[in-house]
Amino acid sequence: MSRGGAARALEQIAAELVECRRCPRLVAWREDIAREKRRAYRDQTYWGRPVPGFGDPDAPLVIVGLAPAAHGANRTGRMFTGDRSGDFLYAALFRAGLASQPTSTSRDDGLSLRGVFITAPCRCAPPNNKPTIVELAACRGWIDRELAALHRARVYLALGKIGYDAVGALARARCASVGDRAEAPPRLPPFAHGVEATIPDPRGGAAEARLFGSYHVSQQNTQTGRLTRDMFDEVLRRAAIAAGLCAPERSER
């Protein structure tokens, strides 16, 4: 698939996704938040719909989060845009040379990504940031279709255990769909910050992919010191190197 073909496929997926109303609890919550608003944003029109993935259609690196924040992406309509988690993530991508600017405030702020696509296993803001197993299952088809359109994707950076488990489940499902294999799909190592594993390609086929894990870039982690700038920069650098987006540092003699 060409870049143009990937872009068109992602646009079609996004057009269908924003109309999704499969999960009554999530629909009610996202729309209630959009009506009530936060005082700081009372003059803004909230997005209040499912949030599509965002980034480079030619991306070899896919960053997998959790879900839109109630007053972040549920307000702005773009992944990790308009909240502190996004401030942390896009600043890191900018430092790594993978984002055109260090901030992400709105869908039309001019931000673009190089070699990176950002998505999530849950597309509606969930109460307490906790989607149910049933809701994650209902939403799975969207990320599955996005990955199918990302023809160069081969490295995944999961932000948090839910994203990590979602990529692992897709990899196992794709592996099983190929047919009989001499060996069972490899078992994922437990989620931890900095974990790295080789997995069956979540996009299908006989290829392999790399999966990296990081603590989520939420305020609960970044403001408490559980996830620092240096910690995240390091795992992002490793993922970018694996994706061919930056060269490994030369060791000193």
C-alpha positions as CSV (number, residue, x, y, z in Angstrom):
1,M,0.0,0.0,0.0
2,S,1.3,3.5,-0.9
3,R,1.4,6.4,1.5
4,G,-1.6,7.9,-0.3
5,G,-3.5,4.6,0.0
6,A,-2.7,4.4,3.7
7,A,-3.9,8.0,4.3
8,R,-7.1,7.4,2.5
9,A,-7.8,4.2,4.4
10,L,-7.1,5.9,7.7
11,E,-9.4,8.8,6.7
12,Q,-12.2,6.3,5.9
13,I,-11.7,4.5,9.2
14,A,-11.8,7.8,11.1
15,A,-15.0,8.8,9.3
16,E,-16.7,5.6,10.5
17,L,-15.2,5.6,13.9
18,V,-16.5,9.1,15.0
19,E,-20.0,7.8,14.5
20,C,-19.6,4.8,16.7
21,R,-22.1,4.3,19.6
22,R,-21.5,0.7,20.5
23,C,-20.9,1.2,24.2
24,P,-23.8,2.9,26.0
25,R,-21.8,3.7,29.2
26,L,-19.0,5.4,27.2
27,V,-21.4,7.3,24.9
28,A,-23.3,8.7,27.9
29,W,-20.1,9.7,29.7
30,R,-18.3,11.3,26.8
31,E,-21.4,13.3,25.9
32,D,-22.2,14.3,29.5
33,I,-18.6,15.7,29.8
34,A,-19.0,17.5,26.5
35,R,-22.1,19.2,27.8
36,E,-21.0,20.0,31.3
37,K,-17.4,21.0,30.4
38,R,-14.6,22.1,32.7
39,R,-14.8,25.8,33.8
40,A,-11.5,26.6,32.1
41,Y,-13.0,25.4,28.8
42,R,-16.6,26.6,29.2
43,D,-16.4,28.7,26.0
44,Q,-15.1,25.8,23.9
45,T,-17.1,23.3,21.9
46,Y,-16.1,19.8,23.0
47,W,-15.5,17.0,20.5
48,G,-17.5,14.5,22.6
49,R,-17.1,11.6,20.1
50,P,-14.7,8.7,19.6
51,V,-11.2,9.9,18.8
52,P,-9.3,8.5,15.7
53,G,-5.7,7.7,15.6
54,F,-3.2,10.5,14.6
55,G,0.1,10.6,12.8
56,D,2.2,9.6,9.8
57,P,0.5,7.1,7.5
58,D,4.0,5.7,6.7
59,A,4.8,5.3,10.4
60,P,7.0,2.3,11.3
61,L,6.5,3.2,15.0
62,V,3.0,3.0,16.6
63,I,2.5,4.4,20.1
64,V,-0.5,2.8,21.9
65,G,-2.1,4.7,24.8
66,L,-5.2,3.9,26.8
67,A,-8.1,6.2,26.0
68,P,-9.0,9.8,25.4
69,A,-8.9,12.1,28.5
70,A,-12.2,13.6,29.5
71,H,-11.1,17.2,29.1
72,G,-8.1,16.4,26.7
73,A,-8.8,14.4,23.5
74,N,-12.6,14.3,24.4
75,R,-12.5,18.0,24.1
76,T,-10.0,18.6,21.2
77,G,-10.7,15.5,19.1
78,R,-7.0,14.5,18.7
79,M,-5.0,11.9,20.6
80,F,-3.1,13.2,23.6
81,T,-4.1,16.8,22.8
82,G,-5.0,19.5,25.3
83,D,-3.9,17.8,28.5
84,R,-0.8,17.3,30.7
85,S,-0.2,13.8,29.4
86,G,0.0,15.1,25.8
87,D,2.3,17.9,27.0
88,F,4.7,15.3,28.3
89,L,4.4,13.0,25.3
90,Y,4.7,15.5,22.5
91,A,7.6,17.3,24.2
92,A,9.4,14.0,24.2
93,L,8.6,13.3,20.6
94,F,9.9,16.8,19.7
95,R,13.2,16.2,21.5
96,A,13.5,12.9,19.6
97,G,13.0,14.7,16.2
98,L,9.7,12.9,15.7
99,A,7.3,15.8,16.1
100,S,7.3,19.2,14.4
101,Q,6.6,21.1,17.6
102,P,6.7,20.3,21.4
103,T,3.1,21.2,22.1
104,S,-0.3,19.9,21.1
105,T,-3.3,22.1,21.8
106,S,-5.9,21.6,19.1
107,R,-6.6,19.7,15.9
108,D,-5.6,22.7,13.8
109,D,-2.4,23.7,15.6
110,G,-0.1,22.6,12.8
111,L,1.5,19.6,14.6
112,S,2.8,16.8,12.4
113,L,4.6,13.6,13.3
114,R,7.5,11.9,11.5
115,G,7.4,8.1,11.4
116,V,5.0,7.9,14.3
117,F,1.3,7.1,14.6
118,I,-0.6,7.3,17.9
119,T,-3.6,5.2,18.7
120,A,-5.4,3.6,21.6
121,P,-7.4,0.4,22.4
122,C,-10.4,2.5,23.7
123,R,-11.6,5.5,21.7
124,C,-14.1,7.1,24.1
125,A,-13.3,8.8,27.4
126,P,-14.1,6.2,30.1
127,P,-15.2,7.1,33.6
128,N,-12.2,7.1,35.9
129,N,-10.0,6.2,32.9
130,K,-11.1,2.6,33.2
131,P,-12.8,0.9,30.3
132,T,-14.3,-2.4,30.9
133,I,-13.2,-5.7,29.3
134,V,-16.4,-5.7,27.3
135,E,-15.8,-2.1,26.1
136,L,-12.3,-2.9,25.1
137,A,-13.5,-5.9,23.1
138,A,-16.1,-3.8,21.4
139,C,-13.5,-1.2,20.4
140,R,-10.8,-3.7,19.2
141,G,-11.9,-3.6,15.6
142,W,-10.9,0.0,15.2
143,I,-7.2,-0.4,16.2
144,D,-7.1,-3.6,14.2
145,R,-8.2,-1.8,11.0
146,E,-5.8,1.1,11.7
147,L,-2.9,-1.3,12.0
148,A,-3.9,-3.0,8.8
149,A,-3.7,0.4,7.0
150,L,-0.3,1.2,8.6
151,H,1.7,-0.7,6.0
152,R,5.1,0.0,7.5
153,A,4.3,-0.5,11.1
154,R,6.8,-2.9,12.8
155,V,7.5,-1.4,16.2
156,Y,5.0,-0.7,19.0
157,L,5.5,1.4,22.1
158,A,2.7,0.7,24.6
159,L,2.0,3.4,27.3
160,G,0.7,1.3,30.2
161,K,-0.4,-2.2,30.8
162,I,-3.8,-2.0,28.9
163,G,-2.0,-0.8,25.7
164,Y,0.6,-3.4,26.2
165,D,-1.9,-6.2,26.6
166,A,-3.9,-4.9,23.6
167,V,-0.9,-5.2,21.3
168,G,-0.1,-8.6,22.7
169,A,-3.7,-9.8,22.1
170,L,-3.7,-8.6,18.5
171,A,-0.3,-10.3,17.9
172,R,-1.6,-13.6,19.3
173,A,-4.8,-13.4,17.3
174,R,-3.0,-12.6,14.1
175,C,-0.5,-15.4,14.7
176,A,-3.4,-17.9,15.2
177,S,-5.1,-16.7,12.0
178,V,-2.1,-17.6,9.8
179,G,-2.6,-21.3,10.3
180,D,-0.8,-24.2,11.9
181,R,2.6,-23.3,13.3
182,A,5.4,-25.5,14.6
183,E,5.5,-23.5,17.9
184,A,2.8,-21.7,20.0
185,P,2.9,-17.9,19.9
186,P,5.5,-16.6,22.3
187,R,4.4,-15.6,25.8
188,L,4.7,-11.9,26.5
189,P,6.9,-10.9,29.4
190,P,5.0,-9.2,32.2
191,F,4.4,-5.5,31.7
192,A,7.0,-3.2,33.2
193,H,8.6,0.0,32.3
194,G,11.3,-0.6,29.7
195,V,10.3,-4.1,28.9
196,E,11.0,-5.2,25.3
197,A,9.8,-8.3,23.4
198,T,9.7,-9.8,19.9
199,I,6.1,-10.6,19.0
200,P,4.2,-11.9,15.9
201,D,3.3,-9.0,13.7
202,P,-0.1,-7.6,15.0
203,R,-0.8,-6.7,11.4
204,G,-0.7,-10.4,10.4
205,G,1.4,-12.6,8.2
206,A,4.6,-14.4,9.1
207,A,6.7,-11.3,10.1
208,E,7.8,-10.3,13.5
209,A,7.5,-7.0,15.3
210,R,9.0,-5.4,18.4
211,L,7.0,-4.3,21.4
212,F,8.3,-1.9,24.0
213,G,6.5,-1.0,27.3
214,S,6.5,2.3,29.2
215,Y,4.6,3.6,32.2
216,H,1.8,5.7,30.9
217,V,2.5,9.4,30.5
218,S,-0.4,10.4,32.9
219,Q,0.0,13.0,35.6
220,Q,-0.3,10.2,38.2
221,N,3.1,8.9,36.9
222,T,4.9,12.0,35.7
223,Q,4.1,14.3,38.7
224,T,5.0,11.7,41.3
225,G,8.3,10.8,39.7
226,R,7.3,7.3,38.8
227,L,8.0,8.2,35.2
228,T,10.6,10.9,34.6
229,R,11.6,12.7,31.4
230,D,14.9,10.7,31.2
231,M,13.1,7.4,31.7
232,F,10.7,8.0,28.9
233,D,13.3,9.5,26.6
234,E,15.3,6.3,27.0
235,V,12.5,3.9,26.1
236,L,11.4,6.2,23.2
237,R,14.9,6.3,21.9
238,R,15.2,2.5,21.9
239,A,11.8,2.1,20.1
240,A,12.8,4.8,17.5
241,I,16.1,3.0,16.9
242,A,14.3,-0.3,16.4
243,A,12.0,1.4,13.9
244,G,14.9,2.9,12.0
245,L,13.9,6.5,12.9
246,C,17.2,7.4,14.5
247,A,20.7,6.0,14.6
248,P,22.0,4.2,17.6
249,E,24.5,6.2,19.6
250,R,28.1,5.3,19.0
251,S,29.9,3.8,22.0
252,E,32.8,5.8,23.3
253,R,36.3,4.2,22.9
